[in-house]
């Protein structure tokens, strides 16, 4: 992929669009000046009320086009890795890096890079990269008209907002129908729901998937969201289960079968908290990747980013180099040093995600010290019943101190009690509804050199990161 650049192209925009840009930029400045956030959402919300067509008008100026990334888990991490690959290839990237992934977040990212006259402040070759909420996908696709659409996975999440995964699959079908005719859909072959959406709604999807993982069997997980064939409702059989309902599958009743991936990860070997090793292959081209981010779920994120980069014509060696230098997105198994201790922030907001975080923790520590933070704010989903579908029992006998915080801390403590996961040091598990009090308690209980794993839901992650920012341990998330 070449890196053509040039002077900014002067365009003519309406007075209404210029007013919207002014309102958005003023909102961003005021939000940050008053310490009310990073200006990653409100500017877009206000500006699009002034000019409803703002996103469409600005996105159309991105001459290299746009790629949209969606999925229940991994959107931020995948987008971050893809941005690194593009940068490695010498391409200027405009993206909603903070994770604000509704239409207002996309608008805010565009406002930040355009001047008041509607001209982008960068090379004319800037490429748009936007992570998008699953339910917002149809609207954003219609507005930005991406040349590539990356669909990573579909898991049960925020039931009171999204409903079951089949409902989200229908929304994604609508999104694909709104793509430009020449757009390419990049889809996870290992997810039966995603594969079915892609094959039914696009002419020639580009699939990615994991070919082999040692020590993985064919038994489905309790948290699996696919029990039957998404096409005919018949029994679905697996020869390999990687995580959740992802793996190698076929229907025993119809012709539905896992499509052959174009881009795949072969011989995946997990190294606990230190990452993994795998061979990245696309056709006859392959490269060895020493990947620094932990967990099989991050291998899928890396694979998704690599597949998108392949579709964009980026060289395999550049892809492998960028993946080898990958760093965690804020709150996504992010490593921090706090008061002489290593602290990992590991976002977990649904059963599949929590299961993978717990597996990664177990590979890394015999006795894990945990701070579990459960919130039930709108962005988390008010229904927290999902914690009973996560396999918390796997932690029994493998914990040090365990503390609970967040608005629904007692619910998570009860889940741990029924799983017979207790404080292995013999003390009673501590419940602190206040995030800062919970963090202070968890850190105070650590012995010399011990590690703390902080496992929050989405708004709880923002809360605990806010505490760490105030204490000077980390920069604000919007500066990452």
C-alpha positions as CSV (number, residue, x, y, z in Angstrom):
1,X,0.0,0.0,0.0
2,X,1.6,3.3,-1.1
3,X,1.6,6.4,1.0
4,X,0.7,9.1,-1.4
5,X,0.5,12.5,0.2
6,X,-0.1,16.1,-0.8
7,X,-1.4,19.4,0.4
8,X,-4.9,19.7,1.9
9,X,-7.6,20.0,-0.7
10,X,-9.8,23.1,-0.3
11,X,-13.5,22.2,-0.4
12,X,-16.6,24.2,-0.2
13,X,-18.9,23.5,2.7
14,X,-22.2,25.1,3.7
15,X,-22.3,27.7,6.5
16,X,-24.3,25.2,8.5
17,X,-21.5,22.7,8.3
18,X,-19.0,25.3,9.4
19,X,-21.2,26.2,12.3
20,X,-21.4,22.6,13.3
21,X,-17.6,22.3,13.2
22,X,-17.3,25.4,15.4
23,X,-19.9,24.0,17.9
24,X,-18.1,20.6,18.0
25,X,-14.6,22.1,18.5
26,X,-15.9,24.5,21.2
27,X,-17.5,21.6,23.0
28,X,-14.3,19.6,22.9
29,X,-12.3,22.5,24.4
30,X,-14.8,23.2,27.1
31,X,-15.2,19.5,28.0
32,X,-11.5,19.1,28.5
33,X,-11.0,22.4,30.2
34,X,-13.7,21.6,32.8
35,X,-12.2,18.1,33.4
36,X,-15.4,16.5,32.2
37,X,-13.8,14.0,29.8
38,X,-11.8,13.9,26.6
39,X,-14.3,15.4,24.2
40,X,-14.8,12.1,22.5
41,X,-18.6,12.1,22.4
42,X,-20.3,15.4,23.2
43,X,-18.7,17.4,20.3
44,X,-20.1,14.9,17.8
45,X,-23.5,14.8,19.5
46,X,-23.9,18.6,19.4
47,X,-22.4,19.1,16.0
48,X,-24.7,16.5,14.3
49,X,-27.7,18.2,15.8
50,X,-26.6,21.4,14.0
51,X,-25.8,19.5,10.8
52,X,-27.3,16.0,10.6
53,X,-25.2,15.3,7.4
54,X,-21.9,16.2,9.0
55,X,-20.4,12.7,9.2
56,X,-21.3,11.9,5.6
57,X,-19.9,15.2,4.3
58,X,-16.6,14.9,6.2
59,X,-16.1,11.2,5.6
60,X,-16.5,11.6,1.9
61,X,-13.3,13.6,1.8
62,X,-11.2,10.7,3.0
63,X,-9.7,9.9,-0.4
64,X,-8.2,6.5,0.6
65,X,-11.6,5.5,1.9
66,X,-12.7,4.0,5.2
67,X,-12.8,0.7,7.0
68,X,-15.4,0.1,9.7
69,X,-14.6,-2.5,12.5
70,X,-17.4,-4.1,14.6
71,X,-17.8,-7.0,16.9
72,X,-19.0,-7.7,20.4
73,X,-15.5,-8.1,21.8
74,X,-12.1,-6.7,20.6
75,X,-13.1,-3.7,18.5
76,X,-10.7,-1.3,20.2
77,X,-7.8,-3.7,20.3
78,X,-8.3,-4.7,16.7
79,X,-8.6,-1.1,15.5
80,X,-5.5,-0.2,17.5
81,X,-3.5,-3.0,15.8
82,X,-4.8,-2.2,12.4
83,X,-3.8,1.5,12.9
84,X,-0.3,0.3,13.8
85,X,-0.1,-1.8,10.7
86,X,-1.2,1.1,8.5
87,X,1.3,3.5,10.2
88,X,4.0,0.9,9.6
89,X,3.0,1.0,5.9
90,X,3.3,4.8,5.9
91,X,-0.4,5.6,5.9
92,X,-2.0,8.5,7.8
93,X,-4.9,7.2,9.9
94,X,-8.0,9.1,11.2
95,X,-9.8,7.0,13.8
96,X,-12.0,7.2,17.0
97,X,-9.1,5.9,19.1
98,X,-10.8,6.5,22.5
99,X,-13.4,3.8,21.8
100,X,-16.4,6.2,21.5
101,X,-18.1,4.0,18.9
102,X,-21.5,5.4,18.3
103,X,-22.2,7.9,15.5
104,X,-21.4,10.8,17.8
105,X,-18.0,9.2,18.5
106,X,-17.2,8.9,14.8
107,X,-18.4,12.5,14.3
108,X,-16.1,13.7,17.2
109,X,-13.1,12.0,15.6
110,X,-13.8,13.7,12.3
111,X,-14.3,17.1,13.9
112,X,-10.9,16.8,15.6
113,X,-9.1,16.4,12.3
114,X,-11.0,18.9,10.1
115,X,-10.6,22.7,10.3
116,X,-13.5,25.2,10.5
117,X,-13.6,25.4,6.7
118,X,-14.3,21.7,6.4
119,X,-10.7,20.8,5.2
120,X,-8.9,17.9,6.7
121,X,-5.7,18.8,8.6
122,X,-3.4,16.2,7.1
123,X,-2.4,14.5,3.8
124,X,-5.1,14.0,1.3
125,X,-4.3,10.3,1.6
126,X,-5.7,9.9,5.1
127,X,-7.5,6.7,5.7
128,X,-10.5,6.4,7.9
129,X,-10.6,3.7,10.5
130,X,-13.7,3.6,12.8
131,X,-14.7,1.0,15.4
132,X,-18.4,0.9,15.6
133,X,-21.0,-0.4,18.2
134,X,-22.8,-3.5,17.0
135,X,-26.3,-1.9,17.1
136,X,-25.0,1.4,15.5
137,X,-23.4,-0.4,12.6
138,X,-26.2,0.1,10.0
139,X,-26.4,3.9,10.6
140,X,-22.6,4.4,10.5
141,X,-22.2,2.3,7.4
142,X,-24.8,4.3,5.6
143,X,-23.1,7.6,6.6
144,X,-19.4,6.8,5.9
145,X,-19.9,4.3,3.0
146,X,-16.8,2.2,3.9
147,X,-14.8,0.3,1.3
148,X,-14.1,-2.4,3.9
149,X,-16.3,-3.8,6.7
150,X,-14.6,-6.0,9.3
151,X,-16.9,-8.2,11.4
152,X,-15.0,-9.9,14.3
153,X,-17.4,-11.8,16.5
154,X,-20.9,-12.0,18.0
155,X,-21.4,-12.8,21.6
156,X,-24.2,-12.3,24.1
157,X,-23.8,-8.8,25.5
158,X,-26.1,-6.2,27.1
159,X,-29.3,-8.3,26.7
160,X,-31.5,-5.4,27.8
161,X,-30.1,-3.3,24.9
162,X,-29.2,-5.7,22.1
163,X,-31.4,-8.7,22.8
164,X,-30.0,-12.1,21.7
165,X,-27.2,-12.4,19.2
166,X,-29.7,-13.3,16.4
167,X,-31.1,-9.8,16.6
168,X,-27.6,-8.3,16.2
169,X,-27.0,-10.6,13.3
170,X,-30.1,-9.2,11.6
171,X,-28.8,-5.6,12.2
172,X,-25.5,-6.6,10.6
173,X,-27.3,-7.9,7.5
174,X,-28.9,-4.5,7.2
175,X,-25.5,-2.9,7.5
176,X,-24.0,-5.0,4.7
177,X,-27.0,-4.2,2.5
178,X,-26.0,-0.5,2.8
179,X,-22.4,-0.9,1.7
180,X,-21.1,0.4,-1.6
181,X,-21.3,-2.2,-4.4
182,X,-17.5,-2.7,-4.5
183,X,-17.0,-2.9,-0.7
184,X,-15.4,-6.0,0.8
185,X,-16.7,-7.8,3.9
186,X,-14.0,-9.3,6.1
187,X,-15.5,-11.9,8.4
188,X,-14.5,-14.4,11.1
189,X,-14.9,-17.8,9.6
190,X,-14.8,-19.4,13.1
191,X,-17.9,-17.7,14.3
192,X,-21.0,-19.5,12.7
193,X,-23.2,-16.4,13.1
194,X,-20.7,-14.0,11.5
195,X,-19.9,-16.5,8.7
196,X,-23.6,-16.9,7.9
197,X,-24.3,-13.1,7.9
198,X,-21.3,-12.6,5.6
199,X,-22.1,-15.4,3.1
200,X,-25.8,-14.5,2.8
201,X,-25.3,-10.8,2.3
202,X,-22.0,-10.3,0.3
203,X,-20.8,-11.7,-2.9
204,X,-17.2,-12.7,-2.0
205,X,-16.3,-12.3,1.8
206,X,-12.7,-12.4,2.9
207,X,-12.6,-14.9,5.8
208,X,-10.1,-15.3,8.6
209,X,-9.8,-18.0,11.2
210,X,-7.5,-20.0,13.5
211,X,-6.3,-23.3,11.9
212,X,-4.9,-25.1,15.0
213,X,-4.5,-24.6,18.7
214,X,-2.7,-27.3,20.7
215,X,-4.7,-28.7,23.7
216,X,-8.0,-27.5,22.4
217,X,-10.8,-30.0,22.1
218,X,-14.2,-30.2,20.4
219,X,-16.4,-29.8,23.5
220,X,-18.5,-26.7,23.6
221,X,-18.4,-24.3,26.5
222,X,-21.2,-23.5,28.9
223,X,-21.2,-19.9,27.6
224,X,-21.6,-20.9,24.0
225,X,-24.1,-18.7,22.1
226,X,-24.6,-21.1,19.2
227,X,-26.2,-24.4,20.0
228,X,-27.9,-25.1,16.6
229,X,-27.2,-24.3,13.0
230,X,-28.0,-20.6,12.2
231,X,-29.2,-21.6,8.8
232,X,-31.6,-24.6,9.4
233,X,-31.8,-25.0,13.2
234,X,-30.3,-28.5,13.0
235,X,-27.5,-29.9,15.3
236,X,-24.2,-28.2,14.8
237,X,-21.1,-30.2,15.4
238,X,-17.6,-29.0,16.2
239,X,-14.2,-30.7,15.5
240,X,-12.4,-27.8,17.3
241,X,-13.7,-25.3,19.8
242,X,-11.4,-22.3,20.3
243,X,-13.4,-20.1,22.6
244,X,-17.1,-19.7,23.3
245,X,-18.9,-20.9,20.1
246,X,-16.0,-20.2,17.9
247,X,-14.1,-23.0,16.2
248,X,-14.4,-25.5,13.3
249,X,-18.0,-26.6,12.7
250,X,-20.5,-28.0,10.4
251,X,-24.2,-28.7,10.4
252,X,-25.3,-32.4,10.5
253,X,-28.5,-31.5,8.8
254,X,-27.7,-29.1,5.9
255,X,-24.7,-27.9,3.9
256,X,-23.7,-25.2,6.3
257,X,-20.0,-25.5,7.2
258,X,-17.2,-23.3,8.3
259,X,-15.9,-21.4,5.2
260,X,-12.2,-21.8,4.3
261,X,-10.3,-18.8,5.7
262,X,-8.0,-16.8,3.3
263,X,-6.0,-15.4,6.3
264,X,-5.3,-17.8,9.2
265,X,-3.2,-18.3,12.3
266,X,-1.5,-21.7,12.4
267,X,0.1,-23.5,15.3
268,X,-1.0,-21.1,18.0
269,X,0.9,-21.5,21.2
270,X,-0.1,-19.4,24.2
271,X,2.5,-18.0,26.6
272,X,0.2,-16.9,29.4
273,X,0.4,-13.2,30.3
274,X,3.4,-12.8,28.0
275,X,1.5,-13.4,24.8
276,X,1.6,-16.1,22.1
277,X,3.4,-17.4,19.1
278,X,1.8,-18.3,15.8
279,X,2.3,-18.5,12.1
280,X,0.3,-15.9,10.1
281,X,-0.6,-17.2,6.7
282,X,-2.3,-15.8,3.6
283,X,-2.2,-18.1,0.6
284,X,1.4,-19.0,-0.2
285,X,2.8,-16.2,2.0
286,X,3.4,-16.7,5.7
287,X,5.3,-15.1,8.6
288,X,6.1,-16.0,12.2
289,X,4.6,-13.7,14.8
290,X,5.9,-13.4,18.4
291,X,2.8,-11.7,19.7
292,X,3.0,-9.7,23.0
293,X,-0.7,-9.5,23.9
294,X,-2.1,-12.4,26.0
295,X,-5.0,-14.7,25.4
296,X,-6.5,-16.5,22.5
297,X,-9.0,-13.7,22.1
298,X,-6.2,-11.4,21.3
299,X,-4.9,-13.8,18.6
300,X,-8.3,-13.4,17.0
301,X,-8.0,-9.6,17.2
302,X,-4.6,-9.8,15.6
303,X,-5.9,-12.1,12.9
304,X,-8.8,-9.7,12.2
305,X,-6.4,-6.8,11.9
306,X,-4.1,-8.8,9.6
307,X,-7.0,-9.9,7.4
308,X,-8.1,-6.2,7.0
309,X,-4.6,-5.2,6.2
310,X,-4.3,-8.0,3.6
311,X,-7.5,-6.7,2.0
312,X,-5.8,-3.3,1.8
313,X,-2.8,-4.7,0.0
314,X,-0.3,-4.3,2.8
315,X,2.8,-6.5,2.7
316,X,2.9,-9.5,5.1
317,X,6.3,-8.5,6.5
318,X,4.9,-5.1,7.5
319,X,1.8,-6.8,9.1
320,X,4.0,-9.2,11.1
321,X,6.3,-6.4,12.3
322,X,3.5,-4.3,13.5
323,X,1.8,-7.3,15.3
324,X,5.1,-8.1,17.0
325,X,5.2,-4.6,18.4
326,X,1.5,-4.5,19.5
327,X,0.6,-2.8,22.7
328,X,-2.6,-3.2,24.8
329,X,-5.4,-0.7,24.3
330,X,-6.4,1.1,27.5
331,X,-8.1,-1.2,29.9
332,X,-7.6,-4.3,27.7
333,X,-5.0,-6.3,29.6
334,X,-3.2,-3.1,30.1
335,X,-0.1,-3.4,32.3
336,X,0.6,-0.6,34.8
337,X,3.1,-0.1,37.7
338,X,1.3,1.2,40.8
339,X,3.0,1.6,44.2
340,X,5.6,-0.9,43.4
341,X,3.2,-3.5,42.1
342,X,2.3,-4.7,38.6
343,X,-1.4,-4.1,37.9
344,X,-3.3,-5.5,34.9
345,X,-6.6,-3.9,33.8
346,X,-8.6,-6.5,31.9
347,X,-12.0,-5.5,30.6
348,X,-14.6,-8.2,30.8
349,X,-18.2,-7.3,29.9
350,X,-19.9,-10.6,29.0
351,X,-19.5,-14.4,29.6
352,X,-17.2,-15.1,26.8
353,X,-14.9,-12.2,27.6
354,X,-14.8,-13.0,31.3
355,X,-14.0,-16.6,30.6
356,X,-11.0,-15.7,28.4
357,X,-9.7,-13.2,30.9
358,X,-9.9,-15.8,33.7
359,X,-8.1,-18.4,31.5
360,X,-5.3,-16.0,30.7
361,X,-5.0,-15.1,34.4
362,X,-4.8,-18.8,35.4
363,X,-2.0,-19.3,32.9
364,X,0.0,-16.5,34.5
365,X,-0.3,-17.0,38.2
366,X,-0.9,-19.9,40.6
367,X,-2.6,-17.7,43.2
368,X,-4.2,-14.7,41.4
369,X,-5.0,-11.5,43.4
370,X,-8.3,-10.1,42.0
371,X,-10.3,-6.9,42.2
372,X,-13.6,-7.6,40.4
373,X,-15.6,-4.5,39.4
374,X,-19.2,-4.9,38.3
375,X,-21.3,-1.9,37.2
376,X,-24.8,-1.8,35.8
377,X,-24.8,1.6,34.1
378,X,-26.4,2.1,30.7
379,X,-23.1,1.5,28.8
380,X,-22.7,-1.8,30.7
381,X,-26.2,-3.1,30.5
382,X,-28.6,-2.9,33.4
383,X,-29.0,-6.7,33.4
384,X,-26.1,-8.4,35.2
385,X,-27.4,-11.9,35.0
386,X,-24.7,-12.7,32.5
387,X,-22.2,-13.3,35.4
388,X,-24.0,-16.6,36.1
389,X,-23.1,-17.8,32.6
390,X,-19.4,-17.2,33.1
391,X,-17.4,-20.2,34.3
392,X,-16.1,-18.6,37.5
393,X,-15.6,-22.1,39.0
394,X,-12.4,-22.4,37.1
395,X,-10.8,-20.0,39.6
396,X,-11.5,-22.2,42.6
397,X,-8.2,-23.0,44.4
398,X,-6.3,-20.5,42.3
399,X,-6.9,-17.2,44.0
400,X,-5.0,-15.1,46.6
401,X,-7.0,-12.1,47.9
402,X,-10.3,-11.3,46.2
403,X,-12.1,-8.0,46.5
404,X,-15.2,-6.7,44.8
405,X,-16.3,-3.1,43.9
406,X,-18.7,-1.3,41.6
407,X,-22.4,-0.6,41.8
408,X,-23.2,-4.3,41.7
409,X,-20.3,-5.6,43.8
410,X,-22.5,-7.8,46.0
411,X,-23.8,-9.6,43.0
412,X,-20.3,-10.5,41.8
413,X,-19.4,-11.5,45.3
414,X,-22.4,-13.8,45.5
415,X,-21.4,-15.4,42.1
416,X,-17.9,-16.1,43.5
417,X,-19.4,-17.6,46.7
418,X,-21.6,-20.0,44.7
419,X,-18.5,-20.9,42.6
420,X,-16.7,-21.7,45.9
421,X,-14.0,-19.2,45.0
422,X,-12.9,-17.5,48.2
423,X,-9.9,-15.6,49.6
424,X,-7.3,-18.3,49.7
425,X,-5.5,-16.5,52.5
426,X,-8.4,-17.3,54.8
427,X,-9.7,-13.8,55.2
428,X,-13.2,-12.7,54.3
429,X,-13.6,-11.2,50.8
430,X,-14.0,-7.5,50.9
431,X,-16.9,-5.6,49.2
432,X,-16.3,-1.9,48.6
433,X,-19.0,-0.2,46.4
434,X,-16.7,2.8,45.9
435,X,-14.1,2.2,43.1
436,X,-11.3,4.1,44.7
437,X,-11.8,2.4,48.1
438,X,-11.8,-1.0,46.4
439,X,-8.6,-0.3,44.6
440,X,-6.8,1.1,47.7
441,X,-7.9,-2.0,49.7
442,X,-6.8,-4.4,47.0
443,X,-3.4,-2.8,46.7
444,X,-2.9,-2.6,50.4
445,X,-3.4,-6.4,50.7
446,X,-0.6,-7.3,48.3
447,X,2.6,-8.8,49.5
448,X,6.0,-7.7,48.1
449,X,6.3,-8.3,44.4
450,X,2.7,-9.6,44.0
451,X,0.5,-8.8,41.0
452,X,-3.0,-7.5,41.0
453,X,-5.5,-8.3,38.2
454,X,-8.3,-5.7,38.0
455,X,-11.3,-7.1,36.1
456,X,-13.9,-4.4,35.4
457,X,-17.0,-4.0,33.2
458,X,-16.9,-1.1,30.8
459,X,-17.9,1.9,32.9
460,X,-16.1,0.4,35.9
461,X,-12.9,0.3,33.8
462,X,-13.4,4.0,33.0
463,X,-13.9,4.6,36.8
464,X,-10.8,2.8,37.9
465,X,-8.7,4.3,35.2
466,X,-10.0,7.7,36.3
467,X,-8.8,6.9,39.8
468,X,-5.4,5.9,38.5
469,X,-5.2,9.0,36.4
470,X,-5.9,11.3,39.4
471,X,-3.2,9.4,41.4
472,X,-0.7,10.0,38.5
473,X,-0.2,6.4,37.5
474,X,-1.6,6.7,33.9
475,X,-2.5,9.3,31.3
476,X,-6.2,10.0,30.5
477,X,-7.5,7.3,28.2
478,X,-8.2,9.8,25.4
479,X,-4.5,10.6,25.2
480,X,-3.5,7.0,24.6
